[in-house]
Amino acid sequence: MTTNRFWQLDAHPKGDDFASALSFREEALQPLAEGQVRIAAQWLSMDAGTRMWMSPRTDGYQPPLPLGSKMSGLVMGRVVETRDPAFPEGTLVRCFGQWADYSVVTPAESGMMALDESLPDLREHFGALGMNGWTALLGVRDTARIQPGQWIAVSAAAGATGSLAVQVARNLGAHVVGIAGGPAKCAYLTEELGADIAIDYKADDIAARLAAEVPGGLNGYFDNVGGPILDAILPNMALFGCVAVCGLVAAYDADKPLPGPARYDQVLMKRLRIEGFFVPDHFHRAEEFIPPLRQWHDEGRLVSRFDETPGLENTLAAYARMLGGGAIGKVLVKVA
């Protein structure tokens, strides 16, 4: 009988000690229930938001994963067994599944969609044409409402979503400030992605750089981190600007809520709009998101850099590298 290897969440991680909280296990495959689909994973997506799923917090955008359950995340692979006629065997799909060789899901509950196999690099279904691309477009165009000639800053700008947000903003005619950690990432932002300014949050005074180089203020801020970077951004926003809150990496490993921004007064002084957005709320808009992203991708104006780790057994190393800022671009695990 075929066995399934998987990662199980045994305890809530303390900081970045994932090895003490997750265990690598094996089980026999079980029969599918009506409506379920079994997927043989080819790649797993490592995403910062899943760190909150491991915590005991109940005030997130979804309930925490129960201890003893398989770790969840985005999966790309092929249907190998199905009890849903909409997804026949052999279909290449993407969905929220498990960190496992085989994921068992109900399509309607997992956001499953069949994928276009004509892409030269199928991994772009986790990049420019995937959730990260959708998030970048939703945050820059629809939430921040950036217009040509305006200024927008993007934090974690060398990461999977941030790097695409930089390119989406550039493609919409905006001026872009990318904020990342280290000279290599900053060079990537300006030399490869087309950011106008790159700020190294590890070495630069963010507030001072913005005040000197964007004197009219930022019309938008694509926030992936929260925390001290947000405090540096708020006084440098333009009147009636928008902070589009995509992620809060600074708080994902905390069991308590993140304190409010120290410069909250600027929300009133600058008449700012702060709006959180979550791409699964917009899955029904897939047919709207895909055409512009695909056009930019085909024109070479929207690209992803992939940091790929081979082997399901090495998932925790890839995950820690993604959360710790050790990678540029999209972090994946190649399962098969």
Protein Blocks (a to p, Z undefined) as FASTA:
>chain_A
ZZddddddfbdcehjllklmpccdddddddddehiacdddfbdcddfklmmmmpmbfkbf
bdcddehiacddddddddfbdcbfklcghiacdddddddfbdcddfklnopacddfkbfb
lmlmmmmmmmklmmmmmmmmmmnopaehiacddehklbmklmmmmmmmmmnopacdddde
djklmmmmmmmnopabdcdfklmcfklmmmmmmmnopfbdcdfkgmjllmmmmmmccehi
acddfbdfklmmpcbdcdddfklmmmmmnopacddddfklmmmmmmmmmmmmmmmmmnop
accdddddehjklmmmmmmmmmnopagcjddddfZZ
